[in-house]
Structure formats: C-alpha cells, structure tokens
Amino acid sequence: MPRIGSLGHVGIHVTDMERSKAFYRDILGLHINDEQPHICFMSAQERTVEHHEFVLMPGRTEGQVVQQISFRCPTLQDVRDFHKRFLENDVRINRTITHGNAIACYFQDPDGNQVEVYWPNPRALDWPQPFGRPVDLQHETDDELMSAHLREPAPAAP
C-alpha cells in the first residue's frame, strides 16, 4: 500500500499578495524561497532543505481559500502506486507533472479540493519554481521521470 511520509505544503488563495507576504515573512518569519507575481513559495527552512512548505496565490473568493494540500511521499513508487489507486477508484486526477524538484500527481478529494502527492526529486532539489512539465506515471521509467525536467531549460531564478 502506498504511503504518505508527511504533510508537504499547503497553498492558500489571498486577497492581497503584498500584505500576505509581509505578514508571513515579517510576523511569522518565513523565508521567500521563490516567487513570481502570481505565486509566492515560502518556508521555515532554507531552500536547500525544503523548497517550500507554504504557498500564497491571489484569487481568494467566497468559498475559495485552499489552493491545495500536498503530501510528501517517501518514494517515487508511492506516487506511482497512489496514481494507480486513484485510477482504480475513479478519483479525479487533475494532472501528473514534474516540477523539476518533485514528481507529483494532483487529484481532487470528495469535496473538490485539490490535493497533491509528490516525491522530491534528488537530482534537482533546488530547481527554480514555478515549473511544470507533464509526465506519464504509467509508462515512463523512473529515470525518465527524474530527468524529464532536463528536456527544458531551467527557469530564471527569482
């Protein structure tokens, strides 16, 4: 049976990015590890330890607070096994993707919340974000999955 190792990160939608970044940075002491105008990746850890534990995104509306909940898996095989389990149980899969620094499967829980299971890719733990390229968890080998991000140039660091 596939395993969840830990809660990886949570993303929320906010009404004011600058106000929220200042709060989480200046009041709670989180580090901004990567950001673009539409997304801010934050962590209590240095980027080399954990790319992000918390994500801010604009677009908060009534009833739209959670952007996603992400769970870290101990192995890539766990992500593959969850993907297979989701298919077998008619769980809606949104996408399977490499972020360079992780390989992930995004899906919806029964209430329509976006959830992610992912495994951090040791070949590219500091790959700049945001980045995403679709992958095929059913047919690509582990080596192909871990190297998929290398087919495109690294995004510019913030």
ABEGO torsion letter per residue (X at the ends): XBBBABBABBBBBBABAAAAAAAAAAAAGBBBABBBAABBBBBABBAAABABABBBBBGBBBGBABABBBBBBABAAAAAAAAAAAAAAGBBBABBBBAGABBBBBBBBAAGBBBBBBBBBAAAAABBOBBBBBBBAAABBAAAAAAAAAABBBBBBX
